[in-house]
Amino acid sequence: MKKRILLISLVMCIALVAGSLTGCGKKDGNDDKIIVNISHIASESDPIHEGWVYLKNELEKRSDGRFEVTIYGNKCISNSDTENAEKVQQGIVELTSCPTSSLAAIGNVKEYNVFDYPYLFETYDDFYDVLDSDMAKGWSDQLEEAAGIKAIGGYSLGWCSVGSTKDVSTFEDYKGQKIRTLSAKLQMETVNSFGASATIVNYGETFTALQQGTVDGMMTSTGLFVSDKFTEAVDYLGVTKPTALLHVPLVNAKWYNDLPDDMRQIFDECMVDYLDAVRGYEEAYDQEALQAIADTGTKVIQYDDEELQKFKDASQKVYDKYGDIAGKGTVDEVKAFLKNRK
């Protein structure tokens, strides 16, 4: 019965989306409105959705209704962030956000891999200063030329931790555990450097994989353990924090470039304020997440400096193996930028 209900819901969602996306991105019959379709895979309780709602409201308000925005969340039309990025690329929807590692793959812009190096960034401001820099704008230009999509800034979904059905109280406990990661070489190699075995599983299938024992655990942001209820499938959370899970908003470049000048200005101004808002939502959510996870009965393990240093030392293998995966000299360029910024 449960499967039948889910199937009916899925069919209804597809039918709704198919009707709504017909002629998406075009002006309506009155030639007054510009349609903006946004797709994401998060639940409606997640700050990702909250951020898109903020953008919808601001676009419609500041344009006096000339922008008409519809949000398709909770895996309604895509089962992964990569699928959403492809839909933006194809012009099926106008906006989404996806991990930086996905951008590196979609547009072959290797520099986006730099955000996945373990323990390179220490604070959210480190990430944001780079994402907002002229350096990152150059990467976005490469992405637009290669894939027809524009990257606009970015935000953190929170620091990455490892949730597991098995004990992860010490560095040695990771040995041999199968940990789900993104299909990103640096994240996979980081998990491998801990002595675990990185395993790729589609995000939408991860909960079931944990329940069935296909994987022992997963690495993702602490906030997603709460919003997507992964605490129901894991018993331990190791706060390793090698990097954060970053998302970058994407817009179809042709749609954006075809906007009337006044509408493009409104869009740009709204995106600046949206980034400020969603960064705030996510940071607050991440700070509350550890306590929320502990409240579910999941054992949260905060490593002391001595134990955490074992993770940092082991992760140097990532730099030895993939030092140039973000492009020759990119890591050094980012380090210099962070050191010399004002």
Long-range contacts (C-beta under 8 A, 24 or more apart in sequence): 13-76, 13-77, 14-77, 17-72, 17-76, 17-77, 20-70, 21-77, 21-92, 21-93, 24-91, 24-92, 24-93, 24-94, 25-91, 25-94, 25-252, 25-255, 28-68, 32-66, 33-65, 33-66, 33-67, 33-68, 34-63, 34-66, 34-67, 34-68, 34-259, 34-263, 35-68, 35-70, 35-94, 36-67, 36-68, 36-69, 36-70, 36-94, 36-95, 37-69, 37-70, 37-72, 37-92, 37-93, 37-94, 37-95, 38-69, 38-70, 38-71, 38-72, 38-93, 38-94, 38-95, 38-96, 39-71, 39-72, 39-73, 39-76, 39-77, 39-78, 39-84, 39-87, 39-88, 39-93, 39-95, 39-96, 40-71, 40-72, 40-73, 40-81, 40-84, 40-96, 40-97, 41-73, 41-74, 41-75, 41-78, 41-79, 41-80, 41-81, 41-84, 41-203, 41-204, 42-73, 42-74, 42-227, 42-228, 43-73, 43-74, 43-227, 43-228, 44-73, 44-74, 45-227, 46-223, 46-224, 46-227, 46-228, 46-285, 47-157, 47-223, 47-227, 47-278, 47-281, 47-282, 47-284, 47-285, 48-73, 48-97, 48-157, 48-247, 48-278, 48-282, 49-73, 49-74, 50-278, 50-281, 51-155, 51-274, 51-277, 51-278, 51-281, 51-282, 52-95, 54-274, 54-277, 54-278, 55-95, 55-270, 55-271, 55-274, 58-270, 58-273, 58-274, 59-266, 59-267, 59-270, 62-266, 62-269, 62-270, 63-263, 63-266, 66-263, 67-263, 67-266, 67-267, 75-204, 79-202, 79-203, 79-204, 80-202, 80-203, 80-204, 81-203, 81-247, 82-106, 85-149, 85-250, 88-149, 88-250, 88-251, 88-252, 89-147, 89-148, 89-149, 89-252, 91-252, 91-254, 91-255, 93-252, 94-251, 94-252, 94-255, 95-249, 95-250, 95-251, 95-252, 96-249, 96-250, 97-155, 97-247, 97-248, 97-249, 97-250, 98-247, 98-248, 98-250, 99-182, 99-184, 99-245, 99-246, 99-247, 99-248, 100-154, 100-246, 100-247, 100-248, 101-182, 101-183, 101-184, 101-186, 101-187, 103-143, 103-151, 103-248, 103-250, 104-184, 104-326, 106-143, 106-147, 106-149, 107-142, 107-143, 107-146, 107-147, 107-149, 108-146, 109-139, 109-142, 109-143, 109-146, 110-325, 110-326, 110-327, 110-330, 111-139, 111-142, 111-326, 111-327, 111-330, 112-139, 112-248, 112-326, 113-184, 113-185, 113-186, 113-325, 113-326, 113-327, 113-330, 114-326, 114-330, 114-331, 114-334, 115-243, 115-244, 115-246, 116-184, 116-186, 116-187, 116-190, 116-243, 117-186, 117-243, 117-318, 117-319, 117-326, 117-331, 118-186, 118-190, 118-193, 118-242, 118-243, 118-311, 118-312, 118-315, 118-318, 119-242, 119-243, 119-311, 119-312, 119-315, 120-243, 120-331, 120-334, 120-335, 121-243, 121-244, 121-338, 124-156, 124-244, 124-279, 124-283, 126-338, 127-154, 127-156, 127-244, 127-246, 128-153, 128-154, 128-155, 128-156, 128-279, 129-337, 129-338, 129-341, 130-334, 130-337, 130-338, 131-246, 131-248, 133-337, 135-333, 135-334, 135-337, 144-253, 148-252, 148-253, 148-254, 149-250, 149-251, 149-252, 149-253, 150-250, 150-251, 150-252, 150-253, 150-256, 151-248, 151-249, 151-250, 152-248, 152-249, 152-250, 152-251, 152-271, 152-275, 153-248, 153-249, 153-271, 153-275, 154-246, 154-247, 154-248, 154-249, 154-275, 155-246, 155-247, 155-275, 155-278, 155-279, 155-282, 156-221, 156-244, 156-245, 156-246, 156-247, 156-279, 156-282, 156-283, 156-286, 157-221, 157-223, 157-224, 157-244, 157-245, 157-246, 157-247, 157-282, 157-286, 158-221, 158-222, 158-223, 158-224, 158-244, 158-245, 158-282, 158-285, 158-286, 158-289, 159-221, 159-222, 159-239, 159-241, 159-243, 159-244, 159-286, 160-187, 160-219, 160-220, 160-221, 160-222, 160-240, 160-241, 160-242, 160-243, 160-244, 160-245, 161-219, 161-220, 161-221, 161-222, 161-225, 161-237, 161-238, 161-239, 161-240, 161-241, 162-191, 162-196, 162-217, 162-218, 162-219, 162-237, 162-238, 162-240, 163-217, 163-218, 163-220, 163-225, 163-230, 163-231, 163-233, 163-234, 163-236, 163-237, 163-238, 163-298, 164-216, 164-217, 164-218, 164-234, 164-235, 164-236, 164-237, 164-238, 165-210, 165-213, 165-216, 165-217, 165-233, 165-234, 165-235, 165-236, 166-216, 166-217, 166-235, 166-236, 167-236, 168-217, 168-236, 168-237, 168-238, 168-301, 169-236, 169-238, 169-301, 170-307, 171-195, 171-307, 171-310, 171-311, 171-314, 174-238, 177-216, 177-217, 178-214, 178-215, 178-216, 178-217, 179-215, 179-216, 179-217, 179-218, 179-219, 180-206, 180-209, 180-210, 180-215, 180-217, 180-218, 180-219, 181-218, 181-219, 185-322, 185-325, 186-318, 186-322, 186-325, 187-219, 187-243, 189-317, 189-318, 189-321, 189-322, 190-242, 190-243, 190-315, 190-318, 191-219, 193-314, 193-315, 193-316, 193-317, 193-318, 194-240, 194-311, 194-314, 194-315, 195-314, 206-230, 207-232, 207-233, 210-234, 220-245, 221-245, 221-286, 221-289, 222-286, 222-289, 222-290, 222-293, 223-282, 223-285, 223-286, 223-289, 225-289, 225-293, 225-298, 226-285, 226-289, 226-292, 226-293, 227-285, 231-293, 231-296, 231-297, 231-298, 232-296, 234-298, 235-298, 235-299, 236-298, 236-299, 236-301, 237-290, 237-293, 237-298, 237-299, 237-300, 237-301, 238-301, 238-303, 239-290, 239-300, 239-301, 239-302, 239-303, 240-303, 240-308, 240-311, 242-311, 242-315, 249-274, 249-275
